[in-house]
């Protein structure tokens, strides 16, 4: 058994003796396992997350990324042309061009749906079956699970 006492891990063996392992904090013990090491290597080898850092007023990809971000934040409510333009600060022409870009290059698993002057982020048709299965199968609550983990 290991116990952290003043940043020194104390190990008690079955005979009741205690040995101190300096520098073995809880975090060190946690990351010592082979699975954690494998996960950390995978994260390191993955490379940086792609970031769109252009100006949405001049860069179509940046404008499209901003539209998706605002729509994602509005969830089911969606956003109107006026709301999107106000949030991002772009012209209607730039918004239309970014929308065309999103039609040609939709985000993975998502689609931008337009109904008149309203935009929504929705599940793409190719992931529809998985979404329907998820929505049709509420999360199962196991007796050992925390109650807060069982509610949707």
C-alpha positions in Angstrom: 0.0 0.0 0.0 1.3 3.5 -0.9 0.4 6.7 0.9 1.6 10.2 0.1 3.0 12.0 3.1 4.7 15.4 2.6 5.5 14.6 -1.1 7.2 11.3 -0.2 5.4 8.1 -1.0 5.4 5.7 2.0 5.0 2.0 1.1 3.8 -0.4 3.8 4.6 -4.1 3.2 2.6 -6.9 4.6 4.8 -7.1 7.7 3.8 -3.6 8.6 7.2 -2.0 7.9 7.3 1.2 5.9 9.7 2.2 3.2 10.0 5.7 1.8 10.2 6.2 -1.9 11.4 9.8 -2.4 9.9 11.5 -5.4 7.1 9.0 -5.9 4.1 11.3 -5.8 0.6 10.2 -6.7 1.0 11.6 -10.2 4.2 9.6 -10.7 2.6 6.4 -9.6 -0.4 7.2 -11.8 1.7 7.7 -15.0 3.9 4.7 -14.3 1.6 2.1 -15.9 2.2 0.8 -19.4 -1.2 1.9 -20.7 -0.7 5.5 -19.6 2.7 5.6 -21.2 1.2 4.3 -24.5 -1.5 6.9 -24.4 1.0 9.7 -23.7 3.2 8.5 -26.7 0.1 8.5 -28.9 -0.8 12.0 -27.9 2.8 13.2 -28.5 3.0 11.6 -32.0 -0.4 12.9 -33.0 0.8 16.3 -33.9 -0.7 19.7 -33.2 -4.4 20.4 -33.6 -5.2 22.2 -36.8 -6.0 25.8 -36.1 -7.6 28.4 -38.4 -6.1 31.7 -37.3 -6.9 33.9 -40.3 -9.1 37.0 -40.3 -12.7 36.0 -40.9 -13.2 39.2 -42.9 -10.6 38.2 -45.4 -10.1 34.4 -45.1 -12.9 32.1 -46.1 -11.7 29.2 -43.9 -11.6 31.5 -40.9 -15.1 32.8 -41.6 -16.3 29.2 -42.0 -14.7 28.2 -38.7 -16.3 31.1 -36.9 -19.7 30.2 -38.3 -19.4 26.6 -37.1 -18.2 27.9 -33.7 -21.1 30.3 -33.2 -23.6 27.7 -34.5 -22.1 25.0 -32.1 -22.5 27.4 -29.2 -26.2 28.1 -30.1 -26.9 24.4 -30.3 -30.5 23.7 -31.2 -31.4 27.3 -31.5 -29.3 28.1 -34.6 -28.6 31.6 -35.6 -29.9 34.0 -38.2 -27.8 35.8 -40.8 -28.0 39.0 -38.8 -26.9 37.2 -35.6 -24.0 35.5 -37.3 -22.9 38.7 -39.0 -23.1 40.6 -35.7 -21.1 38.0 -33.8 -18.4 37.6 -36.4 -18.4 41.1 -37.9 -18.6 40.1 -41.5 -20.5 41.3 -44.6 -23.4 39.3 -46.0 -21.3 38.5 -49.1 -18.5 37.0 -46.9 -21.1 35.0 -44.9 -22.6 33.6 -48.1 -19.1 32.7 -49.4 -18.2 31.0 -46.1 -21.5 29.1 -46.3 -20.7 27.9 -49.8 -17.3 26.8 -48.5 -19.0 24.8 -45.7 -21.2 23.1 -48.2 -18.1 22.0 -50.2 -16.0 21.2 -47.1 -18.3 20.2 -44.2 -16.9 19.5 -40.7 -16.5 15.8 -40.0 -19.8 14.3 -38.9 -21.6 17.6 -39.1 -23.5 19.6 -41.7 -24.6 23.2 -41.8 -28.3 23.4 -42.6 -30.0 26.5 -43.8 -33.7 27.4 -43.6 -34.2 30.8 -45.1 -32.1 33.2 -43.1 -31.5 30.7 -40.3 -28.5 28.4 -40.0 -28.1 25.3 -37.9 -25.3 22.8 -37.2 -26.7 19.3 -37.6 -25.5 15.7 -37.8 -24.3 14.7 -41.2 -26.4 12.0 -42.9 -23.6 9.5 -42.8 -23.6 9.5 -39.0 -27.4 9.5 -38.7 -27.7 5.8 -37.8 -25.2 6.2 -34.9 -27.0 9.3 -33.6 -30.4 7.6 -33.8 -29.0 4.6 -31.9 -27.6 6.9 -29.3 -30.8 8.9 -28.9 -32.9 5.7 -28.9 -30.8 4.0 -26.2 -30.7 6.1 -23.0 -27.7 5.6 -20.9 -27.9 2.6 -18.7 -27.4 3.2 -14.9 -25.4 0.4 -13.2 -25.8 -0.1 -9.4 -22.1 0.9 -8.9 -22.4 4.1 -10.9 -22.8 7.5 -9.4 -26.3 8.8 -9.7 -25.1 11.9 -11.4 -23.5 9.8 -14.2 -26.9 8.2 -15.0 -28.9 11.2 -15.8 -29.1 12.8 -19.3 
